[in-house]
Amino acid sequence: MTLSSFGYASLRSDKIDDWADYGAKFLGLQLVERTKSALKFRMDDRKQRIIVSAGADAAHAFGWEVEDAAALDAVAARVEAAKIRVE
């Protein structure tokens, strides 16, 4: 399984205001968009890397970059074997 790089993370939290401070002050992320129910942060030249949406605290989705379709299939198979749904 070869992951090239981190793509994004989508998290849920009932503490959106806390995340706005935490992301910027402690993680060094730039808050690029804020709505009533979500925050979007960037850490490099990509539009966004971390999305925090209102809801029960939980990891919602993760995205990873891979070299090609074969690598994507291999990563997906390994994740699904661990009983984690892949979309």
C-alpha positions, 0 to 999 in steps of 0.5 A: 500500500503506497500513499503519496500524501495526505489529501484532506480530513473531514471531521465533525464537532459540536464545538465549532467555535473552539475549532476556529481558535484551535485550528489557527492558533495551535495547528497553524492552519489558515481559516479560509471559510466559515459558515454557521455549520462548518469551517474550512482550513488550509495549510498549503496551496490547496483550497482546503485540507481540514473541514470541520462540520457541526455534529457529534464529535467524530472523524467523518472522512479522510482523503489520501493521494496515491500514484495511480488507479492500481494503488487506489484499488490496493489502498481501498482493499486494505481499508475495506478488509479492516471493515471500514467503508470506502467510497 
